[in-house]
Amino acid sequence: MIALLSVSDKRGLVPFARGLVDLGFELLSTGGTLQALKDAGLPSRKVSEHTGSPEILGGRVKTLHPRIHGGLLGRPALASDRAEMEAGSISPISVLAVNLYPFRETVAKGGGEDEILENIDIGGPAMIRAGAKNAASVTVVVDPDDYPPVLEELRRGGTAAETRRRLQRKAYAHTAAYDASIAGWMAERDGVTFPDELGLGFRKVQELRYGENPHQRGAWYRGYRGPPGPSVSFAEVLQGKELSYNNLLDLDAALALALEFPERPAAVIIKHNTPCGVAQDEVLEKAYRIARAVDEVSAFGGIVAVNREVDEPTARAMAETFLEAVIAPGYSEAARAVLGGKKNLRLLDARRAWPPGARAFPSLELRSISGGLLAQDRDAVEPATEWKVVTRRAPSPAELAALRFGWRVCKHVKSNAIVFSAADRILAVGGGQTSRVESVKIAAARGGEALRGSAVASDAFFPFRDGLDALAQAGARAVAQPGGSVRDAEVIAAADEHDVAMVFTGVRHFRH
């Protein structure tokens, strides 16, 4: 019996190999794996000794040989295969343990192109695919976590067909994800955003209790390469109940919005993927309290993101209300002690990928549709420095500050989106409606008297003057909108009638 071991990840290698030797397997190996086995005092033959052919091209060709691939692909139950294998002195290989050159790790550490290309494995994927194709005869192991159960089955007389099928599936997923990472890096290197064929490489973090609703199944997957900035999937979960599907969606929305405000401490509260509180202040605790006060009813059971390390005063403020989860670039020891008393509160620490001043990052956004995917650039356009004033009255400096604050929030609200704001906080949000005027009315009803003197951001143009009339009646004194309606002149005239200052941003922020 022959087992071929050739691994980059050497976790668990020696105990696995020792178990194979105890079962009577002859070990074949290459390079660093061979040395690791020898260092452990385990007998192993070099692949080149088995094939009778030396490694060539500086080690680029080691295992691409008929005695290796014939040993993996040969079907012992088939007489013609047996005859050819005997004629070619090809011995069957019944166990294959391979994991691949550290391509992703080389990219992640900033390796040069030559180094990255050298870490594209050729022989490894070829062996994995060959062995997995012949799973009826070959047990293929690509994950060190599978060593103990595989070894236990071998001790009982051999791996079960069901196990080999599971490992077969895992093997092809492993090589597919590896190739997707390579293709993705090459597309990025060459500036190709939308390649003709899109391969995705993700690894399951965990199965979730359920999906969006209890009757839906759900799972959480993490990309092999993290984004160029803070992310939910690469944050460290410090405490709390198991994250749910909806928690993850809301955490992602909260984090994206918190990243819009790098200049000062900011707090964001999300409920059902919609902002219900956003505020800035020089003191994080105050920012959080202001954000919570926007809509205290909705903030109950909300998801919070802040853009500074959580200190003790902020933690105490958070502990006053039931929250589902908090994500931040770190927590002080005192803050951890305070929030640690909330055993069910989920705390996520994203500091590992959160450099000072981090803000929303450009990346590809994917959404599924039946039978396919839609891909687009993330809506991470920087706030404009110059907007076009289209009314007789220009916004005052205070109104302009409020408009810029609301405009950053607006793109994170489901269309049709309306955000009433002051210079450091939102005041009311209306979104997800099929008419813009209804979004205005909903926000106006929520904000009440607090909207007197406020500013309004609208994610798209006003198709009629009714929306402008409604927000002016609610007390708004300034408006930012993209413009572009055939009735722009009518809407501008309405703004002038109400003495409302209005700017056209030239940028639309639909969110569906």
C-alpha positions, -999 to +999 in steps of 0.1 A: +000+000+000+013+034-010+004+068+005+018+100-012+021+130+011+030+164-003+018+193+018+025+230+024+004+231+056+022+206+078-003+207+107-010+171+118+013+157+092+036+137+115+009+119+135-010+111+103+021+097+086+031+077+117-004+062+117-001+052+081+033+036+087+019+016+116-008+004+092+019-008+067+018+020+042+049+029+022+053+067+022+062+088-008+069+125-004+086+156-018+107+185-006+098+200+027+073+172+035+100+146+030+123+165+053+096+168+080+090+131+079+127+123+081+131+147+110+104+128+128+122+095+121+096+082+097+106+062+066+097+079+034+109+076-002+115+106-025+090+107-054+119+108-079+132+075-065+098+060-071+094+073-106+131+069-116+130+104-130+148+134-113+131+166-104+137+191-132+134+229-138+143+238-103+117+216-088+089+228-110+084+192-122+083+166-095+052+145-096+040+149-132+049+114-142+030+083-154+040+063-123+023+089-101-007+097-122-011+061-133-010+051-097-037+076-088-060+070-119-056+033-123-087+012-116-075-021-099-109-037-106-105-032-143-084-059-160-071-037-188-059-011-163-042-038-142-024-051-173-012-016-183-001-008-147+019-041-145+035-035-179+046+000-168+056-010-133+030+013-119+019+007-083-015+019-071-015+049-047-044+044-023-040+075+000-031+110-012-026+139+012-019+171-006-024+208+001-012+235-022+016+261-024+007+292-003-004+313-032-029+334-013-005+339+016+022+351-008-003+376-023-014+387+011+021+395+023+027+417-007+051+393-026+064+404-060+049+390-092+078+365-097+074+351-062+036+349-066+039+331-099+063+306-083+037+299-057+011+287-082+010+250-076+009+228-107+017+192-096-005+194-065-038+203-082-031+177-109-026+150-083-057+161-063-079+160-094-065+127-105-070+110-071-104+126-066-116+114-101-107+079-089-123+082-055-135+046-057-099+035-051-081+066-037-087+085-004-078+121-011-072+144+019-067+182+013-076+194+048-055+185+079-087+184+099-096+152+081-064+133+090-078+119+124-111+106+110-095+092+079-068+074+099-095+060+122-114+045+093-082+031+078-075+014+111-110-002+109-101-017+075-105+011+050-123+043+043-160+041+036-173+049+001-194+077+017-162+092+032-143+090-001-172+108-019-172+135+007-134+139+003-138+139-035-162+167-033-140+186-009-109+180-032-125+196-063-139+225-042-103+230-029-087+232-064-116+253-078-112+279-050-074+279-055-078+285-092-104+312-086-079+330-063-052+328-090-076+341-117-088+369-094-053+380-086-044+381-123-076+401-131-067+426-104-031+428-116-043+436-151-070+460-140-099+438-152-130+445-130-154+423-149-137+392-163-155+370-189-156+342-164-159+348-127-147+322-103-154+327-066-132+314-037-149+312-003-146+290+027-174+282+051-170+299+084-200+282+099-235+270+093-261+293+107-290+283+128-312+294+099-313+320+071-334+352+070-363+332+085-364+300+105-377+279+075-347+289+054-313+272+058-282+295+060-244+295+061-217+321+063-187+320+040-155+341+041-135+350+011-099+337+010-086+373+006-099+400+029-109+433+015-086+463+016-102+476+048-124+466+078-149+438+072-174+418+091-161+385+079-125+392+090-135+407+124-128+387+155-159+376+174-151+383+211-182+371+229-219+366+227-245+344+211-239+328+178-242+353+150-273+350+128-279+356+091-297+388+099-270+399+124-244+396+097-264+416+072-270+444+097-234+444+110-222+448+074-246+477+068-236+493+101-199+490+094-202+504+059-220+535+072-196+540+101-167+541+076-183+571+060-172+593+089-134+589+095-128+625+107-144+623+141-159+597+164-191+584+150-218+559+160-243+541+138-274+521+148-290+498+123-323+480+125-335+457+096-306+470+074-318+506+078-301+534+098-322+545+128-294+566+144-262+581+131-242+608+149-207+624+152-191+641+182-156+647+196-165+622+223-175+587+213-199+583+242-218+615+232-219+604+195-235+571+206-260+588+229-270+613+202-274+585+177-296+564+201-317+595+209-327+598+172-351+569+176-348+552+209-377+527+202-360+514+170-325+514+187-337+487+211-324+454+198-303+472+172-269+467+157-242+492+165-210+502+147-185+528+159-153+541+143-132+544+173-121+520+201-149+516+226-139+531+259-155+526+293-180+555+292-193+544+257-195+508+269-216+519+299-239+538+276-243+508+254-250+486+284-281+507+292-301+493+263-306+458+248-284+455+217-279+426+194-243+433+184-215+458+183-186+461+159-157+484+165-119+488+159-112+475+194-123+478+230-105+490+261-100+465+289-125+485+310-150+484+281-146+447+278-153+443+315-185+463+313-198+447+281-187+412+293-216+414+317-239+412+287-233+376+280-256+374+249-243+406+234-222+398+203-189+419+202-168+420+171-133+435+169-123+447+135-091+465+144-069+441+125-079+456+092-089+491+105-060+516+100-065+551+114-088+572+092-102+541+074-132+548+054-154+529+029-132+511+004-138+504-033-145+467-041-167+445-061-203+441-049-221+409-059-258+400-057-275+369-067-304+367-091-321+335-103-295+316-124-268+342-121-250+370-103-249+408-108-216+425-102-209+462-097-184+486-081-193+493-045-210+528-042-180+543-025-178+576-043-162+603-023-185+632-012-182+660-037-164+692-028-185+713-052-222+711-056-243+732-079-266+757-061-298+759-082-320+781-061-320+818-054-308+812-019-275+793-013-272+770+017-256+786+048-224+770+061-244+753+088-270+740+062-242+729+039-226+709+067-260+693+075-264+684+038-230+668+036-238+647+067-271+636+054-258+629+019-233+604+033-261+586+051-285+587+023-268+562+001-271+536+029-309+538+029-332+518+007-346+538-022-366+559-023-344+574+004-350+606+023-327+617+052-334+647+074-303+658+092-284+683+112-246+689+109-237+661+133-267+637+133-296+624+113-330+635+125-354+612+106-352+586+078-378+576+052-369+548+028-380+518+009-411+534-005-423+533-041-429+571-042-405+597-030-432+619-015-442+590+007-407+586+020-407+623+028-440+620+047-428+590+067-396+608+077-416+639+085-440+620+108-411+605+126-391+636+131-419+660+141-408+694+155-371+683+155-371+689+117-375+726+120-344+741+103-332+708+091-315+697+058-327+669+036-307+645+014-326+626-014-309+597-031-325+606-065-343+635-081-377+647-072-400+637-101-427+662-089-428+692-067-450+674-041-420+659-023-403+694-021-436+709-008-438+681+019-403+685+032-406+723+033-438+719+053-420+696+077-395+724+084-365+716+061-345+746+050-320+730+025-320+701+001-294+680-017-305+659-046-289+647-078-311+666-102-319+653-137-357+652-137-376+666-166-394+687-140-363+701-123-374+736-131-408+730-114-390+716-083-366+745-082-394+770-084-411+752-055-379+754-035-377+792-042-414+796-032-405+781+002-372+799+005-355+765+006-319+763-006-312+735-030-281+720-045-277+694-073-250+668-065-249+653-099-246+618-083-274+593-077-274+568-049-301+543-056-300+513-033-323+483-041 
